[in-house]
């Protein structure tokens, strides 16, 4: 596997503008709702969010919980939660988002609500800003809550661009924000897991590097998935395992050589289509949150 140490640096003008808008609008909200991918809770964070939030309470939603290993997600929820941050896992397509988010936000803003009641003021609707990098499900969340296509969705990062308010209930209003991507990631591993899950374009990193990282992770944590899906004996060497899969699937060229590129593309496609099973690409015992 090549050792490409070059930092991936991409911070287009609309993202710079989004950061500035977020900083300006932060004073309008009581708290922040940050969405991350349950399969990659560390790599799918935006390092600017903590700085922008300041002392405001933050609710972290691990989306796509149905695609990640449940017991690993539970460990992440415990690790991410503290006095100022609470983390929950959701299936954005199936869970009762209005009820869950209204309740969670009310609990996090309990002190403010109680202060208003003591002063004889009818509690005002909680205002929360929704943030998250592209492809974590932010637009899906907003659209379901608004019961209309309030946010554009797409397969490419940076589709949702304008700020807009969405009334969830009489108790909760959300401020949607553009899908902000971090200016760079220092860690190649972050790039690999983002690529494996399809969060960044395939052209960003060498396919072989991404594939080998994925295979090493599967061999370490989910060898049974590989064995059951491809009916092979899993080897600790990812290239040996790849060759066994290629021969089992008939991905061969002249001279009985395996077609490596076809094999890699096929396995990555099946991983992204969840053909192997529920996979957590980051584990809290190995990937430290900061």
GIRANOR-V356596 format. One record per residue. N is the residue number from 1. RES is the residue in one letter. SS is DSSP state (helix for helix, strand for strand, loop for the rest). PHI is phi in whole degrees, 0 to 359 (none if undefined). Layout:
BEGIN
((N RES SS PHI) (N RES SS PHI))
END
This chain:
BEGIN
((1 X loop none) (2 X loop 290) (3 X loop 257) (4 X loop 274) (5 X loop 263) (6 X loop 293) (7 X loop 291) (8 X strand 272) (9 X strand 240) (10 X loop 213) (11 X loop 218) (12 X loop 302) (13 X helix 304) (14 X helix 292) (15 X helix 283) (16 X helix 299) (17 X helix 296) (18 X helix 298) (19 X helix 298) (20 X helix 295) (21 X helix 296) (22 X helix 298) (23 X helix 297) (24 X helix 290) (25 X helix 277) (26 X helix 301) (27 X helix 290) (28 X helix 275) (29 X loop 244) (30 X loop 272) (31 X strand 204) (32 X strand 234) (33 X strand 249) (34 X strand 253) (35 X strand 256) (36 X strand 231) (37 X strand 270) (38 X helix 300) (39 X helix 284) (40 X helix 219) (41 X loop 298) (42 X loop 273) (43 X loop 290) (44 X loop 268) (45 X loop 273) (46 X loop 250) (47 X helix 298) (48 X helix 282) (49 X helix 300) (50 X helix 300) (51 X helix 296) (52 X helix 290) (53 X helix 292) (54 X loop 63) (55 X loop 265) (56 X loop 289) (57 X strand 300) (58 X strand 227) (59 X strand 257) (60 X strand 263) (61 X strand 255) (62 X strand 269) (63 X strand 279) (64 X loop 58) (65 X helix 297) (66 X helix 288) (67 X helix 260) (68 X loop 253) (69 X loop 287) (70 X helix 300) (71 X helix 291) (72 X helix 290) (73 X helix 300) (74 X helix 299) (75 X helix 295) (76 X helix 295) (77 X helix 299) (78 X helix 294) (79 X helix 289) (80 X helix 281) (81 X loop 277) (82 X loop 208) (83 X loop 297) (84 X loop 254) (85 X strand 236) (86 X strand 236) (87 X strand 240) (88 X strand 225) (89 X strand 246) (90 X loop 223) (91 X loop 259) (92 X loop 294) (93 X loop 267) (94 X loop 241) (95 X loop 288) (96 X loop 281) (97 X helix 294) (98 X helix 299) (99 X helix 294) (100 X helix 295) (101 X helix 292) (102 X helix 299) (103 X helix 296) (104 X helix 296) (105 X helix 292) (106 X helix 296) (107 X helix 295) (108 X helix 289) (109 X loop 258) (110 X helix 305) (111 X helix 297) (112 X helix 294) (113 X helix 299) (114 X helix 294) (115 X helix 296) (116 X helix 296) (117 X helix 296) (118 X helix 298) (119 X loop 273) (120 X loop 77) (121 X loop 259) (122 X loop 291) (123 X loop 306) (124 X loop 278) (125 X loop 298) (126 X strand 289) (127 X strand 248) (128 X strand 232) (129 X strand 268) (130 X strand 259) (131 X strand 229) (132 X loop 164) (133 X loop 288) (134 X loop 300) (135 X loop 71) (136 X loop 264) (137 X loop 111) (138 X helix 298) (139 X helix 294) (140 X helix 298) (141 X helix 299) (142 X helix 298) (143 X helix 297) (144 X helix 292) (145 X helix 290) (146 X helix 277) (147 X loop 57) (148 X loop 199) (149 X loop 278) (150 X loop 284) (151 X loop 239) (152 X loop 290) (153 X loop 239) (154 X loop 194) (155 X loop 275) (156 X loop 256) (157 X loop 302) (158 X loop 83) (159 X loop 282) (160 X loop 279) (161 X loop 233) (162 X loop 260) (163 X loop 280) (164 X strand 204) (165 X strand 268) (166 X strand 230) (167 X strand 275) (168 X strand 276) (169 X strand 202) (170 X loop 291) (171 X loop 261) (172 X strand 214) (173 X strand 232) (174 X strand 245) (175 X strand 255) (176 X strand 282) (177 X loop 227) (178 X loop 298) (179 X loop 288) (180 X loop 264) (181 X loop 261) (182 X loop 298) (183 X loop 297) (184 X strand 194) (185 X strand 240) (186 X loop 284) (187 X loop 254) (188 X helix 299) (189 X helix 301) (190 X helix 302) (191 X helix 297) (192 X helix 297) (193 X helix 288) (194 X helix 295) (195 X helix 289) (196 X helix 301) (197 X loop 275) (198 X loop 83) (199 X loop 283) (200 X loop 232) (201 X loop 295) (202 X loop 297) (203 X loop 287) (204 X loop 293) (205 X loop 234) (206 X loop 300) (207 X helix 301) (208 X helix 297) (209 X helix 298) (210 X helix 297) (211 X helix 297) (212 X helix 296) (213 X helix 299) (214 X helix 299) (215 X helix 295) (216 X helix 299) (217 X helix 294) (218 X helix 295) (219 X helix 295) (220 X helix 285) (221 X helix 254) (222 X loop 226) (223 X helix 298) (224 X helix 294) (225 X helix 297) (226 X helix 295) (227 X helix 297) (228 X helix 286) (229 X helix 288) (230 X helix 249) (231 X loop 55) (232 X loop 229) (233 X loop 267) (234 X loop 280) (235 X loop 254) (236 X loop 295) (237 X loop 275) (238 X helix 299) (239 X helix 289) (240 X helix 293) (241 X helix 297) (242 X helix 299) (243 X helix 297) (244 X helix 295) (245 X helix 294) (246 X helix 300) (247 X helix 289) (248 X helix 294) (249 X helix 269) (250 X loop 77) (251 X loop 272) (252 X strand 238) (253 X loop 245) (254 X helix 299) (255 X helix 78) (256 X helix 64) (257 X loop 278) (258 X strand 282) (259 X loop 271) (260 X helix 297) (261 X helix 297) (262 X helix 298) (263 X helix 295) (264 X helix 298) (265 X helix 299) (266 X helix 296) (267 X helix 292) (268 X helix 297) (269 X helix 297) (270 X helix 291) (271 X helix 298) (272 X helix 292) (273 X loop 273) (274 X loop 60) (275 X loop 285) (276 X loop 273) (277 X loop 138) (278 X loop 283) (279 X loop 232) (280 X loop 259) (281 X loop 278) (282 X loop 234) (283 X loop 239) (284 X loop 297) (285 X loop 283) (286 X loop 244) (287 X loop 245) (288 X loop 273) (289 X loop 282) (290 X loop 227))
END
